[in-house]
Amino acid sequence: MQDDFFKYQAQTTPHPLAMEVSHAKGSYIFDKKGKAYLDFVAGVSACSLGHSHPKVVEAIKSQADQYLHVMVYGEYIQEPTLELTKLIAKHLPAPLETTYLVNSGTEAIEGSIKLARRYTGRTEIIAAKNSYHGNTMGSLSLMDYEERKAPFLPLIPDIKHIRFNSEADLKHITTKTAAVILETIQGGAGFIEPQNNYLQKVQQRCNEVGAVFILDEIQPGIGRTGKLFGFENYNCQPDIVVTGKGLGGGLPIGAFTASNDMMQTLSDNPKLGHITTFGGNPVIAAAALATLKEVIESNLMPEALEKEQIIRTHLNHKHIKEIRGKGLMLAAIVDHPDITNHVILKAQDEGLILFWLLFEPKAIRITPPLTISNEEIIKGCKVITSILDKL
Ligand SMILES: Cc1ncc(COP(=O)(O)O)c(C=O)c1O
C-alpha cells in the first residue's frame, strides 16, 4: 500500500506520516498491524465526537436508506438539511438565522466573502496576519504568508492585513471595507486567543463604518472551547459566522450563517450568487444534525473545560513553556521546533497521535475528540512527558 499511496494519491508534503489505517473507534485509530493509537488530533479538530460515534453512524445509515443525493443545493426541501439549519439558528443570537451549507470550510469562507462583497457593494476585505482560512484561491488570498502564496499569484485583489489583537490597527477598517474576517481563536498561528475585548472592538469598528464582521469558527466552533461557538467566550457577535470541521462529526461540511436579509442577496440579482451541487447533502446533514444534537444535549461542552485543566495539570513540564488555547483546542509550546518534531514522531511510535500547527513550529497540537475520557487524556499526557523526560 505504501508504494501505491505515493504513486496514485496526490501528496501534500514530501514526508507524510503514511500510517495504514484499518479502522477507528472512539478515541482510537487502529493500523493494519492492529496497533492502537490514542488520537489527540481528531482529524485536525474534525471528529468532535470521536471516531464512528454510534449516533452519527446510525444517522448516516438511516438517511442512506431513505435517499442520497437528489438535487443541487437549495431547490428541494430535504428534512435533515432543513433541521440542521434550524438547529444552528436556534443556538445563534438574532439576527443570525439563515445558513448556507457547503462542502468544506474553505468553500464556506469563499461564500462568506462573496456575501459580504455582494451585501455591501464594496470590495476590500481585511484579514489578520498569521491567519488561516483555507486553501482555495479566495481563502488563500486572505493569508499573509507570502512564501505560501507566491507560487499561486495573482490571487484576488483588495485584501489588507491587520495585526490580530492590535487596537491600533483598527483604524485601517474604513468605509471602503466590505468585511473584516478573523478566526475567533487564531489556529495556525499557535492558538492565539483574543485579548482585552479585541473582537468586541472589531465588531464596534465594523458597525461604525458599515463593514461586515465575519468570524471563522471552523476550528473553535461546535463545542471545542466549552461553548457552542467560540465567540460566546469573548463578548461579541459577528454578522456572519462560518463553521465546518467538527460540525460534520467526521463527514465533510462547511456552513456560513447570516441574517435572512443579508443571505437573500445571494439568491437574487443576479440569482445563483453561490451554487454548489453537493452542499447540504442529506447524508452529511444527517451526520451533522446528530453531531450537533449530541454536543448540545450532552455535558461535552462543560467537560471540555474540565479536560483542559487536566491537560494543563498533566503537561506541566520544564520543556513546555506555555499551553495556549481554550477547552480542547490547545497547543503545547516547547523550547525548539526540533523538540516539536521529535515529540510528534516519537509519540506516533508510542501509540499517540499528535500534530503540528501551520505557522508555529514550536507548537504541538492537542485537539482530541470532545468525547475523550479523563483517563485517556492522562495516558496521552504521560506519553508526552515521558518523551520530554528523555531529552
Ligand atoms: C480556521 C480555519 N478556517 C478554515 C479552514 C479550512 O477548512 P477546510 O480544510 O475544511 O477547507 C480551516 C482548516 O484547517 C481552519 O482551521
The ligand as a Gaussian input file, in Angstrom:
#p B3LYP/6-31G(d) Opt

LIG

0 1
 C       -9.795000      28.307000      10.991000
 C       -9.927000      27.513000       9.729000
 N      -10.562000      28.055000       8.684000
 C      -10.723000      27.373000       7.539000
 C      -10.219000      26.105000       7.364000
 C      -10.403000      25.384000       6.072000
 O      -11.305000      24.318000       6.232000
 P      -11.254000      23.106000       5.187000
 O       -9.943000      22.424000       5.349000
 O      -12.446000      22.254000       5.563000
 O      -11.402000      23.697000       3.836000
 C       -9.520000      25.517000       8.430000
 C       -8.923000      24.179000       8.286000
 O       -7.946000      23.832000       8.901000
 C       -9.375000      26.238000       9.638000
 O       -8.735000      25.705000      10.685000

